[in-house]
Amino acid sequence: MSEPRNRDRVNWQTAGARNQIHLVTHRQQARRVLGFARLAVIVMVAATLAAGAAWADEAKVKIDNFTFEPQVLTVKAGTTVVWTNDDDIPHTVTSSSRGQFKSKALDTNDSFSFTFREAGTFAYFCSLHPHMTATIRVEGTVGDAGPGADATHESTALSGRRP
């Protein structure tokens, strides 16, 4: 009976050695995974910071309950303002000064954006409901931008359609 015990002991010792080898291998794998995880976190943080810098030049105006909110918005030159219609009826965003900017009729969840390139005060209203008024105040200047605000703008619906 001592023979089986010796065999068991040898098998157990061999199995223990194998487990130690596997343990070292698992530790190496864990270090690699941890290294990749750290790298992924660093990349995600860097991407978030870069995206935050890009979003810094965008401001939002909410259209709801027959009002523009905020009523007065102050931004830096070069900022894109995005109006979103959260009301259940159509509205527009129309510059009080002719030709600066004008959206199509915005249905619920539609948005309109416009980039302001030069300092000034820009009053606007809803052409469907003229009592709805608000103001954008732009401070500073942007590089070699032309006079007034940028004439390029876009209006998009939630579905991604363009006019």
Backbone as CSV, one residue per row, in Angstrom:
resi,resn,N_x,N_y,N_z,CA_x,CA_y,CA_z,C_x,C_y,C_z
1,MET,0.791,-1.183,0.000,0.000,0.000,0.000,0.839,1.253,0.000
2,SER,2.075,1.142,0.387,2.910,2.332,0.401,3.210,2.806,-1.013
3,GLU,3.221,1.904,-1.954,3.496,2.307,-3.334,2.469,3.280,-3.898
4,PRO,1.185,3.003,-3.754,0.229,3.963,-4.281,0.364,5.320,-3.626
5,ARG,0.683,5.285,-2.318,0.838,6.578,-1.665,2.008,7.340,-2.251
6,ASN,3.111,6.677,-2.502,4.254,7.358,-3.105,3.894,7.894,-4.481
7,ARG,3.183,7.075,-5.244,2.761,7.537,-6.567,1.861,8.765,-6.439
8,ASP,0.958,8.689,-5.460,0.074,9.839,-5.250,0.876,11.070,-4.876
9,ARG,1.884,10.847,-4.012,2.707,11.969,-3.594,3.463,12.535,-4.789
10,VAL,4.010,11.684,-5.622,4.739,12.131,-6.812,3.778,12.842,-7.758
11,ASN,2.622,12.253,-7.980,1.637,12.896,-8.849,1.207,14.244,-8.288
12,TRP,1.014,14.304,-6.945,0.611,15.555,-6.324,1.712,16.608,-6.463
13,GLN,2.976,16.174,-6.279,4.092,17.103,-6.418,4.218,17.568,-7.860
14,THR,4.033,16.672,-8.793,4.082,17.039,-10.210,2.954,18.009,-10.528
15,ALA,1.760,17.706,-10.018,0.624,18.595,-10.248,0.894,19.957,-9.616
16,GLY,1.503,19.979,-8.426,1.843,21.239,-7.774,2.811,22.048,-8.609
17,ALA,3.802,21.402,-9.179,4.768,22.095,-10.037,4.067,22.659,-11.267
18,ARG,3.172,21.866,-11.845,2.418,22.352,-12.997,1.571,23.559,-12.619
19,ASN,0.919,23.490,-11.442,0.100,24.616,-10.984,0.948,25.859,-10.775
20,GLN,2.182,25.685,-10.262,3.054,26.839,-10.091,3.420,27.437,-11.441
21,ILE,3.668,26.589,-12.418,3.972,27.076,-13.764,2.769,27.832,-14.312
22,HIS,1.582,27.248,-14.130,0.368,27.923,-14.594,0.130,29.212,-13.811
23,LEU,0.457,29.207,-12.519,0.292,30.391,-11.711,1.179,31.526,-12.227
24,VAL,2.416,31.214,-12.576,3.314,32.218,-13.139,2.757,32.707,-14.466
25,THR,2.281,31.796,-15.288,1.729,32.170,-16.577,0.501,33.055,-16.388
26,HIS,-0.374,32.719,-15.435,-1.555,33.538,-15.164,-1.162,34.918,-14.645
27,ARG,-0.115,34.983,-13.819,0.348,36.283,-13.334,0.852,37.135,-14.488
28,GLN,1.586,36.504,-15.397,2.082,37.256,-16.554,0.912,37.750,-17.400
29,GLN,-0.072,36.883,-17.588,-1.247,37.287,-18.370,-1.998,38.416,-17.668
30,ALA,-2.131,38.314,-16.349,-2.820,39.358,-15.597,-2.085,40.687,-15.728
31,ARG,-0.750,40.656,-15.680,0.022,41.889,-15.851,-0.188,42.479,-17.240
32,ARG,-0.221,41.618,-18.235,-0.454,42.106,-19.603,-1.836,42.735,-19.725
33,VAL,-2.844,42.042,-19.181,-4.202,42.567,-19.255,-4.290,43.896,-18.516
34,LEU,-3.680,43.963,-17.340,-3.680,45.205,-16.573,-2.976,46.316,-17.345
35,GLY,-1.897,45.980,-18.019,-1.193,46.968,-18.838,-2.067,47.486,-19.974
36,PHE,-2.775,46.571,-20.643,-3.682,46.984,-21.714,-4.836,47.817,-21.159
37,ALA,-5.334,47.433,-19.993,-6.428,48.190,-19.374,-5.967,49.610,-19.040
38,ARG,-4.757,49.734,-18.500,-4.228,51.071,-18.204,-4.102,51.898,-19.476
39,LEU,-3.600,51.281,-20.530,-3.463,51.973,-21.800,-4.831,52.404,-22.323
40,ALA,-5.824,51.530,-22.219,-7.171,51.866,-22.684,-7.729,53.046,-21.907
41,VAL,-7.507,53.080,-20.603,-7.989,54.197,-19.779,-7.306,55.492,-20.201
42,ILE,-6.011,55.442,-20.429,-5.275,56.636,-20.855,-5.811,57.144,-22.188
43,VAL,-6.049,56.239,-23.130,-6.571,56.630,-24.440,-7.967,57.232,-24.297
44,MET,-8.814,56.630,-23.450,-10.165,57.146,-23.268,-10.150,58.537,-22.630
45,VAL,-9.282,58.741,-21.657,-9.176,60.054,-21.010,-8.701,61.093,-22.026
46,ALA,-7.711,60.746,-22.819,-7.202,61.673,-23.830,-8.288,62.006,-24.855
47,ALA,-9.044,61.007,-25.284,-10.118,61.243,-26.253,-11.203,62.129,-25.659
48,THR,-11.534,61.909,-24.399,-12.548,62.729,-23.734,-12.088,64.178,-23.621
49,LEU,-10.832,64.379,-23.255,-10.305,65.738,-23.154,-10.301,66.424,-24.515
50,ALA,-9.911,65.692,-25.548,-9.894,66.274,-26.894,-11.306,66.608,-27.348
51,ALA,-12.255,65.730,-27.061,-13.644,65.992,-27.441,-14.187,67.179,-26.666
52,GLY,-13.829,67.303,-25.407,-14.270,68.438,-24.596,-13.783,69.751,-25.172
53,ALA,-12.557,69.758,-25.671,-12.019,70.971,-26.277,-12.790,71.324,-27.542
54,ALA,-13.192,70.327,-28.308,-13.947,70.583,-29.527,-15.350,71.087,-29.198
55,TRP,-15.963,70.587,-28.132,-17.310,70.998,-27.767,-17.340,72.374,-27.132
56,ALA,-16.214,72.883,-26.720,-16.188,74.162,-26.029,-16.689,75.283,-26.919
57,ASP,-16.640,75.134,-28.232,-17.054,76.177,-29.162,-18.486,75.969,-29.637
58,GLU,-19.326,75.345,-28.809,-20.722,75.145,-29.165,-21.589,75.526,-27.972
59,ALA,-22.655,76.255,-28.246,-23.603,76.644,-27.201,-24.989,76.191,-27.642
60,LYS,-25.843,75.948,-26.684,-27.177,75.434,-26.998,-28.269,76.386,-26.539
61,VAL,-29.303,76.478,-27.377,-30.503,77.235,-27.033,-31.677,76.269,-27.177
62,LYS,-32.506,76.228,-26.159,-33.676,75.347,-26.154,-34.909,76.167,-26.532
63,ILE,-35.720,75.638,-27.430,-36.989,76.273,-27.796,-38.084,75.415,-27.167
64,ASP,-38.835,76.014,-26.237,-39.885,75.258,-25.563,-40.900,76.223,-24.958
65,ASN,-42.157,75.848,-25.008,-43.233,76.635,-24.406,-43.222,78.088,-24.904
66,PHE,-43.011,78.236,-26.203,-43.008,79.544,-26.863,-41.942,80.489,-26.316
67,THR,-40.786,79.929,-25.927,-39.670,80.760,-25.475,-38.351,80.196,-25.977
68,PHE,-37.359,81.075,-26.073,-35.972,80.680,-26.314,-35.276,80.706,-24.958
69,GLU,-34.579,79.653,-24.634,-33.894,79.588,-23.339,-32.441,79.217,-23.561
70,PRO,-31.483,80.035,-23.196,-31.629,81.262,-22.426,-32.112,82.420,-23.293
71,GLN,-32.683,83.395,-22.633,-33.201,84.578,-23.307,-32.065,85.414,-23.893
72,VAL,-30.955,85.517,-23.156,-29.749,86.206,-23.624,-28.593,85.233,-23.447
73,LEU,-27.859,84.984,-24.519,-26.727,84.064,-24.490,-25.477,84.832,-24.896
74,THR,-24.435,84.749,-24.072,-23.162,85.405,-24.389,-22.143,84.324,-24.740
75,VAL,-21.503,84.467,-25.917,-20.541,83.482,-26.399,-19.301,84.193,-26.932
76,LYS,-18.243,83.429,-27.151,-17.037,83.957,-27.789,-17.200,83.879,-29.302
77,ALA,-16.520,84.774,-30.007,-16.534,84.731,-31.467,-16.024,83.370,-31.926
78,GLY,-16.642,82.814,-32.951,-16.277,81.498,-33.456,-17.132,80.380,-32.889
79,THR,-18.025,80.716,-31.973,-18.898,79.715,-31.352,-20.065,79.384,-32.265
80,THR,-20.384,78.109,-32.335,-21.573,77.656,-33.052,-22.711,77.533,-32.044
81,VAL,-23.797,78.199,-32.332,-24.981,78.097,-31.478,-25.942,77.118,-32.132
82,VAL,-26.459,76.192,-31.334,-27.398,75.188,-31.826,-28.727,75.394,-31.113
83,TRP,-29.775,75.659,-31.885,-31.124,75.782,-31.355,-31.826,74.458,-31.581
84,THR,-32.504,73.949,-30.563,-33.260,72.703,-30.688,-34.697,72.961,-30.260
85,ASN,-35.641,72.565,-31.110,-37.055,72.763,-30.809,-37.568,71.602,-29.958
86,ASP,-37.780,71.873,-28.677,-38.349,70.878,-27.769,-39.851,71.089,-27.580
87,ASP,-40.417,72.041,-28.325,-41.846,72.320,-28.247,-42.587,71.340,-29.158
88,ASP,-43.890,71.232,-28.965,-44.667,70.297,-29.789,-45.265,70.962,-31.027
89,ILE,-44.871,72.209,-31.299,-45.303,72.892,-32.520,-44.077,73.491,-33.204
90,PRO,-44.151,73.756,-34.510,-42.993,74.294,-35.237,-42.630,75.716,-34.807
91,HIS,-41.345,76.020,-34.908,-40.811,77.360,-34.652,-39.684,77.612,-35.650
92,THR,-39.278,78.880,-35.775,-38.115,79.228,-36.596,-37.134,80.020,-35.739
93,VAL,-35.932,80.174,-36.269,-34.915,81.042,-35.681,-34.543,82.013,-36.792
94,THR,-34.913,83.282,-36.611,-34.747,84.279,-37.664,-34.071,85.524,-37.107
95,SER,-32.988,85.927,-37.755,-32.267,87.133,-37.337,-33.157,88.358,-37.519
96,SER,-33.104,89.274,-36.550,-33.863,90.526,-36.664,-33.262,91.427,-37.730
97,SER,-31.961,91.287,-37.985,-31.299,92.013,-39.076,-31.400,91.135,-40.311
98,ARG,-31.844,91.719,-41.384,-32.084,90.937,-42.604,-30.860,90.167,-43.074
99,GLY,-31.079,88.903,-43.396,-30.081,88.092,-44.066,-28.971,87.492,-43.226
100,GLN,-28.933,87.730,-41.940,-27.839,87.149,-41.164,-28.019,85.651,-40.972
101,PHE,-29.176,85.229,-40.510,-29.471,83.795,-40.397,-30.972,83.592,-40.335
102,LYS,-31.404,82.464,-40.855,-32.823,82.105,-40.843,-32.938,80.597,-41.012
103,SER,-33.673,79.981,-40.116,-33.882,78.533,-40.214,-35.165,78.244,-40.988
104,LYS,-35.311,77.021,-41.374,-36.599,76.544,-41.887,-37.495,76.360,-40.670
105,ALA,-38.733,76.002,-40.877,-39.613,75.693,-39.754,-39.083,74.427,-39.088
106,LEU,-38.810,74.521,-37.794,-38.249,73.397,-37.048,-39.362,72.641,-36.332
107,ASP,-39.561,71.391,-36.715,-40.526,70.545,-36.022,-39.922,70.082,-34.700
108,THR,-40.687,69.371,-33.922,-40.208,68.862,-32.638,-38.926,68.061,-32.839
109,ASN,-37.907,68.368,-32.027,-36.581,67.734,-32.028,-35.688,68.130,-33.203
110,ASP,-36.168,68.994,-34.100,-35.295,69.505,-35.164,-34.341,70.532,-34.554
111,SER,-33.216,70.726,-35.228,-32.264,71.716,-34.741,-31.733,72.557,-35.889
112,PHE,-31.194,73.709,-35.529,-30.604,74.650,-36.473,-29.334,75.178,-35.823
113,SER,-28.258,75.292,-36.606,-27.011,75.797,-36.032,-26.477,76.938,-36.878
114,PHE,-25.748,77.831,-36.200,-25.179,78.999,-36.857,-23.910,79.384,-36.107
115,THR,-22.847,79.680,-36.856,-21.571,80.058,-36.246,-21.402,81.570,-36.299
116,PHE,-21.183,82.161,-35.124,-20.988,83.606,-35.012,-19.496,83.903,-35.049
117,ARG,-19.047,84.664,-36.056,-17.622,84.904,-36.282,-17.105,86.236,-35.732
118,GLU,-17.985,87.188,-35.508,-17.534,88.516,-35.101,-18.357,89.031,-33.935
119,ALA,-17.723,89.873,-33.140,-18.390,90.432,-31.962,-19.603,91.262,-32.364
120,GLY,-20.583,91.269,-31.490,-21.781,92.070,-31.719,-22.951,91.498,-30.944
121,THR,-24.080,92.179,-31.075,-25.317,91.731,-30.454,-26.276,91.366,-31.570
122,PHE,-26.776,90.153,-31.516,-27.621,89.615,-32.584,-28.987,89.244,-32.014
123,ALA,-29.986,90.078,-32.316,-31.353,89.797,-31.886,-31.987,88.845,-32.891
124,TYR,-32.862,87.974,-32.391,-33.569,87.056,-33.281,-34.965,86.783,-32.729
125,PHE,-35.793,86.157,-33.568,-37.181,85.880,-33.182,-37.675,84.661,-33.951
126,CYS,-38.873,84.206,-33.614,-39.541,83.132,-34.352,-40.479,83.804,-35.352
127,SER,-40.292,83.548,-36.639,-41.130,84.209,-37.642,-42.575,83.692,-37.619
128,LEU,-42.806,82.534,-37.022,-44.165,82.012,-36.891,-44.875,82.596,-35.661
129,HIS,-44.094,83.007,-34.677,-44.621,83.574,-33.419,-43.738,84.766,-33.046
130,PRO,-43.933,85.922,-33.686,-43.020,87.063,-33.541,-42.832,87.576,-32.112
131,HIS,-43.702,87.217,-31.187,-43.511,87.633,-29.795,-42.362,86.861,-29.132
132,MET,-41.917,85.794,-29.759,-40.784,85.019,-29.237,-39.493,85.678,-29.693
133,THR,-38.763,86.285,-28.779,-37.522,86.978,-29.122,-36.415,86.585,-28.144
134,ALA,-35.178,86.760,-28.581,-34.009,86.514,-27.731,-32.805,87.186,-28.371
135,THR,-31.652,87.090,-27.690,-30.449,87.786,-28.153,-29.217,86.924,-27.942
136,ILE,-28.305,86.991,-28.929,-26.984,86.376,-28.795,-25.978,87.519,-28.723
137,ARG,-25.149,87.540,-27.680,-24.061,88.515,-27.558,-22.762,87.789,-27.839
138,VAL,-22.000,88.308,-28.795,-20.742,87.682,-29.195,-19.598,88.609,-28.795
139,GLU,-18.632,88.046,-28.066,-17.479,88.814,-27.594,-16.220,88.369,-28.317
140,GLY,-15.305,89.313,-28.608,-14.029,88.988,-29.240,-14.152,88.856,-30.738
141,THR,-13.054,88.426,-31.369,-13.038,88.211,-32.826,-12.329,86.907,-33.132
142,VAL,-12.529,86.422,-34.337,-11.878,85.203,-34.803,-11.016,85.546,-36.000
143,GLY,-9.749,85.253,-35.939,-8.802,85.387,-37.049,-9.170,86.377,-38.118
144,ASP,-9.224,85.889,-39.356,-9.520,86.728,-40.511,-10.960,86.582,-40.967
145,ALA,-11.870,86.391,-40.054,-13.274,86.225,-40.437,-13.784,87.508,-41.065
146,GLY,-14.684,87.354,-41.983,-15.289,88.503,-42.642,-16.234,89.230,-41.700
147,PRO,-16.818,90.326,-42.160,-17.706,91.095,-41.295,-18.968,90.317,-40.951
148,GLY,-19.487,90.594,-39.751,-20.744,89.968,-39.324,-20.557,88.518,-38.944
149,ALA,-21.620,87.826,-38.978,-21.606,86.417,-38.603,-21.377,85.563,-39.831
150,ASP,-20.995,84.340,-39.605,-20.748,83.397,-40.697,-22.060,83.052,-41.377
151,ALA,-22.079,83.098,-42.690,-23.309,82.834,-43.430,-23.556,81.350,-43.638
152,THR,-22.604,80.503,-43.268,-22.830,79.072,-43.447,-23.529,78.534,-42.215
153,HIS,-24.611,77.848,-42.442,-25.360,77.255,-41.347,-26.034,76.000,-41.851
154,GLU,-26.521,75.214,-40.923,-27.237,74.032,-41.345,-28.419,73.806,-40.434
155,SER,-29.407,73.170,-40.981,-30.589,72.832,-40.220,-30.790,71.341,-40.389
156,THR,-30.930,70.615,-39.294,-31.087,69.170,-39.392,-32.234,68.697,-38.543
157,ALA,-32.846,67.648,-39.006,-33.885,66.997,-38.222,-33.246,65.850,-37.450
158,LEU,-33.973,65.317,-36.492,-33.479,64.196,-35.701,-33.138,63.016,-36.606
159,SER,-33.875,62.871,-37.702,-33.636,61.753,-38.614,-32.381,61.954,-39.450
160,GLY,-31.754,63.126,-39.370,-30.534,63.381,-40.119,-30.791,63.963,-41.500
161,ARG,-32.061,64.255,-41.830,-32.351,64.849,-43.138,-31.845,66.282,-43.176
162,ARG,-31.446,66.717,-44.340,-30.995,68.100,-44.514,-31.893,68.779,-45.520
163,PRO,-32.095,70.090,-45.352,-32.988,70.813,-46.265,-32.437,70.885,-47.670
